[in-house]
Amino acid sequence: MPKPVTDWTDSELQNIIDNYRRKALTSDAYYLQALEEMSRRKGRGLEFDKTLRAVLKAARADVYLSYAQLAEESGVDWTNKRAAMMGHLNSLVEFSHRKGWPLLSAIVVNQQKLRTGDMDASALKGFVTAAADLGYVFADDAAFMREQQQAVFDWSKSFQEAPAEAVPAETP
């Protein structure tokens, strides 16, 4: 049994993540645990499991989620977490992709855009760059974002959580 990811130092954990990426083992459960742990450490109080639950709750209600609401879910002040939020959401993009889910951060937008779900230019650029880095190919950034937003809303309706780990619902 491998050493728990929580027992590694930051540099050791980053080395593990880099090695799994280099060896194309990014679907491995240990890699996903390492990615989640690194996000927890670098998130400056932003908690991955709380982010996942907040996104799922918003998606089930067919509403968008603001960065401030997401920070609040982890019990942190948004004004001090702006830089950490972008790294946190990039990790969420990769984590959701590796799980075979839509890109969950697609429904996280600025407070002023909650009604429309639009992303400002820098947020959209970060989102599509993260997606392209994972191999997604698209011609229209905004259309891709909208497709992912709808996919998150659709996915949330058939997704069920187990107590310790989120798992996709079985289809009959």
Secondary structure, 3 states (H helix, E strand, C coil): CCCCHHHCCHHHHHHHHHHHHHCCCCCCHHHHHHHHHHHHHHCCCCCHHHHHHHHHHHHHCCCCEEHHHHHHHCCCCHHHCHHHHHHHHHHHHHHHHHCCCCCHHHHEECHHHCCCCCCCHHHHHHHHHHHHHCCCCCCCHHHHHHHHHHHHHHHHHCEEECCCCEEECCCC
